[in-house]
Amino acid sequence: MAFPIFDTHAHYMSRQFDADRAELLNALPQGGVVGVIECGTDLATSEGALALCRQYPFMRAALGIHPESLIDEETSTQTRFCGDWRSELSQIRELFSDPKAVAVGECGLDYHWPIPKEEQLALFEAHLRLALELDKPIIVHDREAHEDTYRLLKQYRPKGVVHCYSGSAEDALTLVDQGMYIGLGGAVTFKGARRALKVIDALDPSRILLETDSPFMAPVPCRGQRCDSRLIAHTGAFIAERKGLTPETLFQMTEANARRLFNI
């Protein structure tokens, strides 16, 4: 087994972990996990992320509003703020006084779902401005919205990571030139992920971050299962083989990348 594992994108506040959250998180260090970035998607999960960080020293929090929170009736964006994300983001901003809050996000653009485009763009730009104001990295969600995502990243030039990267190798290199990292998760191991292989081949390991998006996107050979940070062992081994590196080397490099970006 290759260690150390630093998972730069997880959602342990998900209901899928309600039954065994404490048991699982207590077990992660024994599974080689040395770091986890728990990503908020609204005020409630951002507060929850910080609460987890206070319980588990290896965890850090990213605080923000996911674009899907604009239409998900169960999010605090809807239940507590009636869709007024500006007020919600203002309250999230106050949480950055906690030193465990190391990044802005998860935020970005999602054109897969019928979410009002102009509101998404305004929400993403507000996060970009907040990241620059706080001098924090940003964790970017980009689903079927490459053109607008890349345009705004070029305009604002934040530091951060494009999570679950799904673009081209050429665009990945452009983003890296702008100072961004590329987040790769279990999807790169899926059969037919030819574009992802080209991205892996093009990137220097110094710009790769490993992630799970737990509880989603478990890598092969665990595809379809609930994902947790320990399963990065499969993703990292896959990328290491593709890059001609030992798994240990790849994990050490990506851990260093995560600590550098998130100032840990």
C-alpha positions as CSV (number, residue, x, y, z in Angstrom):
1,M,0.0,0.0,0.0
2,A,1.3,3.4,-1.0
3,F,1.2,6.3,1.6
4,P,0.8,9.1,2.5
5,I,-2.7,9.8,1.2
6,F,-3.9,13.4,1.1
7,D,-7.5,13.7,-0.1
8,T,-8.0,17.2,-1.4
9,H,-11.8,16.9,-1.9
10,A,-14.3,15.0,0.2
11,H,-17.9,15.4,1.5
12,Y,-18.0,13.6,4.8
13,M,-21.0,15.7,5.8
14,S,-23.0,13.7,3.2
15,R,-25.9,11.7,4.6
16,Q,-24.3,8.6,3.1
17,F,-21.9,8.8,6.1
18,D,-24.6,9.4,8.8
19,A,-24.6,5.8,10.0
20,D,-20.8,5.4,10.6
21,R,-19.2,8.8,10.1
22,A,-17.2,8.8,13.4
23,E,-16.1,5.2,13.0
24,L,-14.9,5.8,9.4
25,L,-13.1,9.0,10.1
26,N,-11.3,7.5,13.1
27,A,-10.1,4.7,10.8
28,L,-8.7,6.9,8.1
29,P,-5.2,7.5,9.6
30,Q,-4.7,3.8,10.0
31,G,-5.5,3.5,6.3
32,G,-2.6,5.9,5.4
33,V,-4.7,9.1,5.2
34,V,-2.7,12.1,6.5
35,G,-4.9,14.9,5.2
36,V,-8.5,15.6,4.0
37,I,-10.0,18.8,2.7
38,E,-13.7,18.7,3.7
39,C,-15.7,20.8,1.2
40,G,-18.7,22.8,2.1
41,T,-21.6,23.3,-0.4
42,D,-23.7,25.7,1.6
43,L,-23.5,27.4,5.1
44,A,-24.8,24.3,6.9
45,T,-22.1,22.0,5.4
46,S,-19.4,24.6,5.8
47,E,-20.2,24.9,9.5
48,G,-20.3,21.1,9.6
49,A,-16.9,20.9,7.9
50,L,-15.3,23.1,10.6
51,A,-16.9,21.0,13.3
52,L,-15.3,17.9,11.8
53,C,-12.0,19.7,11.6
54,R,-12.2,20.4,15.4
55,Q,-12.6,16.6,16.0
56,Y,-10.1,15.3,13.5
57,P,-6.7,17.0,13.4
58,F,-5.9,15.7,9.9
59,M,-8.9,17.5,8.4
60,R,-9.1,21.0,7.0
61,A,-12.2,22.9,5.6
62,A,-13.2,24.6,2.4
63,L,-16.2,26.9,2.8
64,G,-18.5,27.9,0.0
65,I,-21.8,27.5,-1.9
66,H,-22.0,24.9,-4.7
67,P,-24.0,25.9,-7.7
68,E,-26.5,23.1,-7.2
69,S,-27.4,24.7,-3.9
70,L,-29.2,27.3,-5.9
71,I,-31.9,24.7,-6.8
72,D,-31.6,22.0,-4.1
73,E,-34.5,22.5,-1.7
74,E,-32.7,20.7,1.1
75,T,-29.7,23.1,1.3
76,S,-29.4,25.9,3.8
77,T,-29.3,28.2,0.7
78,Q,-33.0,27.4,0.4
79,T,-34.2,26.4,3.8
80,R,-32.5,29.2,5.8
81,F,-31.9,31.9,3.1
82,C,-34.8,31.3,0.7
83,G,-32.3,31.5,-2.2
84,D,-30.5,34.6,-1.1
85,W,-27.0,33.3,-1.6
86,R,-25.5,36.7,-1.1
87,S,-26.6,36.8,2.5
88,E,-25.5,33.2,3.0
89,L,-22.0,33.9,1.5
90,S,-21.7,36.9,3.8
91,Q,-22.2,34.6,6.8
92,I,-19.8,32.0,5.3
93,R,-17.2,34.7,5.1
94,E,-17.2,35.2,8.8
95,L,-16.3,31.5,9.3
96,F,-12.9,32.2,7.7
97,S,-11.7,33.5,11.1
98,D,-11.2,29.8,12.0
99,P,-7.6,28.8,11.0
100,K,-8.9,25.4,9.9
101,A,-10.7,27.2,7.0
102,V,-8.0,26.9,4.3
103,A,-9.9,27.4,1.0
104,V,-13.0,28.9,-0.7
105,G,-15.4,26.4,-2.2
106,E,-16.7,24.1,-3.4
107,C,-17.9,26.6,-6.0
108,G,-18.1,27.1,-9.7
109,L,-20.4,26.4,-12.7
110,D,-22.6,23.4,-13.5
111,Y,-24.4,23.5,-16.8
112,H,-25.6,19.9,-16.6
113,W,-28.5,20.8,-14.4
114,P,-31.1,23.5,-15.1
115,I,-29.6,26.1,-12.8
116,P,-30.1,29.7,-13.8
117,K,-26.9,30.6,-15.7
118,E,-26.7,34.3,-14.7
119,E,-27.1,33.4,-11.0
120,Q,-24.4,30.8,-11.3
121,L,-22.0,33.2,-12.9
122,A,-22.7,35.9,-10.3
123,L,-22.2,33.3,-7.5
124,F,-18.9,32.0,-8.9
125,E,-17.6,35.5,-9.4
126,A,-18.4,36.4,-5.8
127,H,-16.4,33.4,-4.7
128,L,-13.5,34.4,-6.9
129,R,-13.5,37.8,-5.4
130,L,-13.7,36.4,-1.9
131,A,-10.7,34.1,-2.5
132,L,-8.6,37.0,-3.7
133,E,-9.7,39.2,-0.8
134,L,-8.8,36.5,1.7
135,D,-5.7,35.3,-0.2
136,K,-7.1,31.7,0.0
137,P,-7.1,29.1,-2.8
138,I,-10.3,28.3,-4.5
139,I,-11.8,24.8,-5.2
140,V,-13.6,25.0,-8.6
141,H,-16.5,22.8,-9.7
142,D,-16.7,22.8,-13.5
143,R,-19.3,20.5,-15.1
144,E,-20.1,21.0,-18.8
145,A,-19.1,24.7,-18.4
146,H,-15.4,24.8,-19.5
147,E,-15.6,28.0,-21.6
148,D,-17.1,30.2,-18.9
149,T,-15.1,28.6,-16.1
150,Y,-11.7,29.1,-17.9
151,R,-12.7,32.6,-18.9
152,L,-13.3,33.6,-15.3
153,L,-10.2,31.9,-14.0
154,K,-8.2,33.7,-16.6
155,Q,-9.8,37.0,-15.7
156,Y,-9.4,36.7,-11.9
157,R,-6.2,34.6,-11.7
158,P,-6.8,32.9,-8.3
159,K,-4.7,30.2,-6.9
160,G,-6.5,26.9,-6.4
161,V,-7.6,23.7,-8.0
162,V,-10.0,22.7,-10.7
163,H,-11.7,19.7,-9.0
164,C,-12.5,16.5,-10.8
165,Y,-10.9,17.9,-14.0
166,S,-12.8,16.9,-17.2
167,G,-11.2,19.2,-19.7
168,S,-8.6,18.7,-22.4
169,A,-4.8,18.3,-21.8
170,E,-4.2,21.6,-23.6
171,D,-6.6,23.5,-21.3
172,A,-5.0,21.8,-18.3
173,L,-1.6,23.1,-19.3
174,T,-3.0,26.6,-19.7
175,L,-4.6,26.5,-16.3
176,V,-1.3,25.3,-14.8
177,D,0.5,28.2,-16.4
178,Q,-2.0,30.5,-14.6
179,G,-1.0,28.9,-11.3
180,M,-3.8,26.4,-10.9
181,Y,-3.6,22.8,-9.8
182,I,-5.5,19.9,-11.5
183,G,-7.6,17.6,-9.3
184,L,-7.8,14.0,-10.4
185,G,-10.0,11.4,-8.8
186,G,-11.4,8.0,-9.3
187,A,-12.9,8.8,-12.7
188,V,-9.5,8.6,-14.3
189,T,-9.5,4.9,-13.7
190,F,-12.8,4.3,-15.5
191,K,-12.8,2.3,-18.8
192,G,-12.9,4.7,-21.7
193,A,-11.4,7.7,-19.8
194,R,-9.1,8.5,-22.8
195,R,-9.2,12.2,-22.3
196,A,-8.1,11.8,-18.7
197,L,-5.1,9.7,-19.8
198,K,-4.0,12.5,-22.1
199,V,-4.3,14.9,-19.1
200,I,-2.2,12.7,-16.9
201,D,0.4,12.3,-19.6
202,A,0.7,16.1,-20.1
203,L,0.9,17.2,-16.5
204,D,4.0,17.4,-14.4
205,P,3.3,15.6,-11.1
206,S,4.0,18.9,-9.3
207,R,0.7,20.2,-10.4
208,I,-1.5,17.2,-9.7
209,L,-3.7,16.9,-6.6
210,L,-5.4,13.6,-5.7
211,E,-9.1,13.6,-4.5
212,T,-12.1,11.3,-4.0
213,D,-15.2,13.5,-4.0
214,S,-16.3,11.0,-1.4
215,P,-18.8,9.5,-1.2
216,F,-18.9,9.6,-5.0
217,M,-16.8,8.2,-7.9
218,A,-15.0,5.3,-6.3
219,P,-12.1,4.2,-8.5
220,V,-11.8,0.9,-10.2
221,P,-11.8,-1.8,-8.8
222,C,-14.3,-0.3,-6.3
223,R,-16.5,1.5,-8.8
224,G,-20.1,1.6,-7.6
225,Q,-19.2,1.4,-3.9
226,R,-19.4,4.3,-1.4
227,C,-16.1,6.1,-1.7
228,D,-13.8,7.2,1.1
229,S,-10.3,8.7,1.2
230,R,-8.5,5.3,1.5
231,L,-9.6,4.4,-2.0
232,I,-7.2,7.0,-3.4
233,A,-4.7,4.2,-3.0
234,H,-6.1,2.8,-6.3
235,T,-6.2,6.2,-8.1
236,G,-2.7,7.1,-7.1
237,A,-1.3,3.8,-8.1
238,F,-3.0,4.1,-11.5
239,I,-1.6,7.6,-12.1
240,A,1.9,6.6,-10.8
241,E,2.0,3.7,-13.3
242,R,1.0,6.0,-16.1
243,K,3.7,8.5,-15.2
244,G,6.4,5.8,-14.7
245,L,6.7,6.6,-11.0
246,T,6.5,4.4,-7.9
247,P,3.3,4.8,-6.0
248,E,5.2,6.0,-2.9
249,T,6.8,8.8,-5.0
250,L,3.5,9.9,-6.5
251,F,1.8,10.0,-3.1
252,Q,4.7,11.9,-1.5
253,M,4.6,14.5,-4.3
254,T,0.9,15.0,-4.3
255,E,0.9,15.3,-0.5
256,A,3.5,18.1,-0.8
257,N,1.4,19.7,-3.5
258,A,-1.6,19.8,-1.2
259,R,0.2,21.2,1.7
260,R,1.8,23.8,-0.5
261,L,-1.5,25.0,-2.0
262,F,-3.5,24.9,1.2
263,N,-0.7,26.3,3.4
264,I,-0.8,23.4,5.8
